[in-house]
Amino acid sequence: MTCEKISYQDARKNMKPGDVVAFGGSSAFSKLIKFTTRSHVSHVGIVMQTQMLDENSGRFFNQVMESTILDEFAGVTLSRFSERLRDYDGEVWWLPLRDDVRRDHFDQRAFFDFMFRQNHKPYDYSQALASAIDGLDGLGGPGFAKEELSRLFCSELVAAGLENANVVRNVNSSEVTPIELCRWNIFEPTYYQLKGEDSRQIRHFNSVAVNRNLESRTA
């Protein structure tokens, strides 16, 4: 698995709905998530509609959906990816879905139907922290979170979206951390860094067989 650093202008035309965007932030909350999960990844979003026309400028843009804190709103929101990338303080990586996963499993209509229903749902801080505390998982301790989607943290939203799109099956979205999602073997072997320090990469990217039927054909 390799990481290449490219510009957003080079990446933009190749991004597709269902691709994952990983972030490594510098806020206190981001640092806490990175510390508890022992990774450089603190946040994830998902590519929604692409090549959308701005009638005012005549330019095309891509959308990203996240559950985050943005413009004084804490919850699920849609943004222009170029603006999020421009304003984000930290690392940003683009993780393209594998071609065979997209072709054989990805249900785009179900994906859009589910994701648009989640827009504007509030952020869930308690589940975000609980998902990162994995020492007592499986024992019913404070680190275990039952799946509950009335409020959403970032990787919970993305995991549930991919499950509803038939990319993964039978996952507890409320227990998925940002770095765990980046390790699912549903992505192309190469991922792309769009912003940030070159030395900060995603350890064990694309290495975990989340579903047996989605195991890499080239592994």
C-alpha positions in Angstrom: 0.0 0.0 0.0 1.4 3.4 -1.0 0.7 7.0 -0.4 1.3 9.6 -3.1 1.1 13.4 -2.6 -0.8 15.2 -5.3 -2.7 18.4 -5.7 -6.5 18.7 -5.4 -6.7 19.9 -9.0 -5.2 16.5 -10.1 -7.4 14.5 -7.7 -10.7 16.4 -8.2 -11.7 15.0 -11.6 -11.1 11.4 -10.4 -13.1 11.5 -7.1 -16.3 9.6 -7.0 -19.3 9.2 -4.6 -18.4 6.9 -1.8 -14.7 7.7 -1.7 -13.5 8.4 1.8 -11.6 11.5 2.9 -9.4 11.2 6.0 -8.3 14.1 8.1 -5.6 14.6 10.8 -6.5 17.7 12.7 -4.7 19.9 15.2 -7.5 20.8 17.6 -7.5 19.5 21.2 -10.4 17.1 20.3 -8.5 15.9 17.2 -5.4 15.3 19.3 -7.4 13.3 21.8 -8.9 11.1 19.1 -5.4 10.5 17.6 -3.9 9.7 21.0 -6.6 7.2 22.0 -6.5 5.5 18.6 -2.7 5.7 18.2 -2.9 7.1 14.7 -2.5 10.3 12.6 -6.2 10.1 11.6 -8.7 12.0 13.7 -11.7 12.5 11.4 -13.3 11.1 8.2 -15.8 12.3 5.7 -17.2 10.9 2.5 -17.4 12.2 -1.1 -21.0 12.8 -2.2 -22.0 14.4 -5.5 -19.1 15.2 -7.9 -18.7 17.5 -10.9 -21.5 19.8 -9.7 -21.9 23.0 -11.7 -21.8 26.3 -9.9 -24.2 28.5 -12.0 -22.6 31.7 -10.8 -19.0 30.9 -11.7 -19.5 28.2 -14.3 -17.0 26.0 -12.5 -17.5 22.4 -11.3 -17.1 21.3 -7.7 -17.3 18.2 -5.5 -19.2 17.8 -2.2 -18.0 16.1 1.0 -20.4 15.1 3.8 -19.1 15.0 7.4 -20.3 15.0 10.9 -18.2 17.8 12.4 -18.2 21.3 13.9 -18.4 23.8 11.1 -19.7 27.4 10.9 -21.1 27.1 14.5 -23.1 24.0 13.7 -22.1 20.6 15.2 -23.5 17.8 13.2 -23.8 16.4 9.7 -23.2 18.9 6.9 -22.5 19.1 3.2 -19.6 21.3 2.0 -17.6 22.1 -1.1 -14.6 19.9 -0.7 -12.2 22.5 -2.2 -13.3 25.0 0.6 -12.9 22.4 3.4 -9.4 21.5 2.1 -8.4 25.1 1.9 -9.5 25.9 5.4 -8.5 22.7 7.2 -5.6 22.9 9.6 -3.9 19.5 9.3 -3.5 16.5 7.0 -6.0 15.5 4.4 -6.0 12.2 2.4 -8.2 10.9 -0.3 -9.0 7.1 -0.1 -10.6 5.9 -3.4 -12.9 2.9 -3.3 -11.6 -0.1 -5.1 -12.9 -0.5 -8.6 -14.2 -4.0 -8.1 -15.9 -3.0 -4.8 -17.6 -0.1 -6.6 -18.6 -2.2 -9.6 -19.8 -5.3 -7.7 -21.2 -3.9 -4.4 -21.7 -0.2 -4.3 -25.4 0.7 -4.6 -25.2 4.4 -5.4 -29.0 5.1 -5.2 -29.2 3.5 -1.7 -26.1 5.4 -0.7 -27.6 8.8 -1.7 -31.0 8.0 -0.2 -29.4 7.1 3.2 -26.8 9.9 3.3 -29.3 12.7 2.4 -31.5 11.5 5.3 -28.7 12.1 7.7 -28.0 15.7 6.7 -28.3 18.1 9.7 -28.4 15.4 12.4 -26.5 16.5 15.5 -23.0 15.5 16.4 -22.5 12.8 19.1 -19.5 13.6 21.3 -20.1 10.8 23.8 -20.2 8.1 21.1 -17.2 9.5 19.4 -15.2 9.2 22.6 -16.7 5.8 23.5 -15.7 4.3 20.1 -12.1 5.3 20.7 -11.9 3.6 24.1 -11.6 0.0 23.1 -10.0 -1.5 26.1 -13.3 -2.8 27.5 -15.1 -3.4 24.2 -17.1 -6.7 24.2 -17.4 -6.5 28.0 -20.2 -4.0 28.2 -17.9 -1.4 29.7 -17.7 2.3 29.1 -15.9 1.8 25.8 -18.7 -0.2 24.2 -21.4 1.7 22.2 -24.5 0.1 20.8 -25.4 1.3 17.4 -27.7 4.3 17.6 -27.9 6.8 14.7 -30.1 9.7 15.9 -26.8 11.5 16.6 -23.7 10.9 14.6 -20.0 11.2 14.9 -17.8 11.2 11.8 -16.8 7.6 11.3 -20.2 6.4 12.4 -21.8 8.4 9.6 -19.3 7.1 7.0 -19.5 3.5 8.2 -23.3 3.5 8.2 -23.3 5.1 4.7 -21.0 2.4 3.3 -23.1 -0.3 5.0 -26.3 1.1 3.5 -24.6 1.2 0.1 -23.8 -2.5 0.4 -20.0 -2.0 0.5 -19.8 -3.5 4.0 -22.1 -5.7 6.0 -23.0 -6.3 9.6 -20.9 -3.6 11.1 -21.6 -1.7 14.3 -21.2 1.8 13.0 -21.2 3.3 16.5 -18.0 1.3 17.3 -16.0 2.3 14.2 -13.2 4.8 14.7 -11.7 6.9 11.9 -8.5 4.9 11.7 -10.4 1.6 11.8 -12.4 2.7 8.8 -9.3 3.7 6.9 -7.9 0.1 7.5 -10.9 -1.6 5.9 -9.8 -3.4 2.7 -12.3 -1.7 0.5 -9.9 0.9 -1.1 -7.5 1.0 -4.0 -3.9 0.1 -3.0 -2.7 3.7 -3.5 -4.2 6.6 -1.4 -3.4 10.3 -1.9 -2.3 13.0 0.4 -3.8 16.3 -0.6 -2.5 18.5 2.3 -0.1 18.4 5.3 3.2 16.9 6.4 4.5 14.1 4.1 5.7 12.0 7.1 2.3 11.6 8.5 0.7 8.6 6.8 -2.1 6.1 7.6 -0.5 3.1 9.2 -2.0 -0.3 8.2 -4.1 1.4 5.5 -6.4 -1.0 3.6 -5.2 -4.0 5.6 -8.3 -5.3 7.5 -10.7 -7.8 5.9 -14.0 -6.2 7.1 -16.0 -8.6 5.0 -14.8 -11.9 3.6 -16.4 -11.4 0.2 -14.6 -8.0 -0.2 -11.1 -9.4 0.4 -8.6 -7.9 -2.1 -8.3 -10.0 -5.3 -4.6 -9.1 -5.4 -3.8 -9.8 -1.8 
